[in-house]
C-alpha cells in the first residue's frame, strides 16, 4: 500500500460481534466502489475498545479473507468511542480519512458520498447529518431533546439531527489528533477546528444487532463535557445569577430598612436574614460546583495522560 493514494475508514468496536460479518462484507463492496470511482485503495482501521464480547476473534477470522488492507488495534481497556476514533485517526495512513460506527445504523454508502467533495477539493471536512431515524419513538424523542439542548447551550452550528460520523482530509486529521484534550468531544472539535465543511444528509437505520450503549447518563455526561469544553455559558450564567441576586437582595434590604423605620417589623431582620442566607448559600454552592468542573478538567489536562493505550496492533492484506 506504500505510495498508493489511500482512503482510511476508522471503525470503533464495542460489543459488535453480531454485526461485524455483515459490516466486513459491506466494506468489501465500498472498497470496490472507491477503487473504481476514485482510484483509491480503501483501508479499514478497526479499534477494539476493550470490548467484552468476541469482536476481536471475529475480526481475526474475517480480515485475512478480505480484499482490502486492514488494521486491527486493541485498547488495553475501554476508554470510550471517541478515544477509539482518535486512536484510529492516529493510525490511519490515508490521504482522506472517514469513520463509521460498527452497528450499521448509518448506511455505509455514506463513506463513498463523503469522498466526492474531499477528492474534488471543495471541502476539508464532510459530516453526516441525520435527517430522520428508524428508531423507537422514545429514542427519537430523547435524541431530539438532547441535540436541541446541545444546539442551544453549546454550538448553534450543530445540525438539528446531530452528527455521529464524518470524513476529512489528512491535514484536518493531523490537527484533530494533535488536540489531545481529556473530557472533550471529537465532534465538537471537528466544528472547532474550522476548515471548509459540507454536510451530507442520511436517514439512520433501525438497530438490527444488539442494544445501544448510549444511555441517558452517557448523554448527560457527553452534554456536560461539551458544555465545559466549548463554552463559558455556566460562568456567564453564574455571573448573571449573582447580579440578579444582588439586585433582589438590595431591594429586600431597602424594604427592610423602610419597614423598620416605620415600625412595621417588630422582630427586625429575622425573615430577611434567613432568606439571604438561604439564597446566597445555594448560589455559593452552585458556583463552587461550576468552578470545580472547570478546575477538574484543567487538572486532568495538566496530567498529560494518553487518552487511550494500545495493547496490540495487527495488519492484514497489502502493506
URCORZI-V801913 format. One line per field, one symbol per residue. ss: DSSP state (h for helix, s for strand, l for the rest). burial: b if it has 9 or more other ideal C-beta (glycine too) atoms within 8 Angstrom, else e. Layout:
ss: ???
burial: ???
This chain:
ss: lllllsssssssslllhhhhhhhhhhhhhhhhhhhhhhllssssssssllllllhhhhhhhhhhhlllssssssslllllhhhhhhhhhhhllllssssllllllllllhhhhhhhhhhhllllssssssssslllhhhhhhhhhhhhhhhhhlllllllllssssssshhhhhhhhhlllllllhhhhhhhllllsssssssslllllllllllhhhhhhhhhhhhhhhllhhhhhhhhhhhhhhhhhhhhhhhhhhhhhhlllllllhhhhhhhhhhhhhhhhhhhhhhhhhhhhhhhhhlllllllssssssslll
burial: beeeebbbbbbbbbbbbebbeebbebbbbbbbbbbeeeebbbbbbbbbbbbeeebbebbbebbeebebbbbbbbbeeebeebbbbbbbbebbebebbbbbbbbbebebebbbbbbebbbeeebbbbbbbbeebebeeebbebbeebbbbbbebbbeebbebbbebbbbbbebbebbbebeebebbbbbbbbebebebbbbebbbbebeebeeeeeeebbeebbbbbbbbbbebbbeebeebbeebeebbeebbeebeebbeeeebeeeeeebeebbeebbeebeebbeebeebbeebeebbeeeeeebebeebebbbee
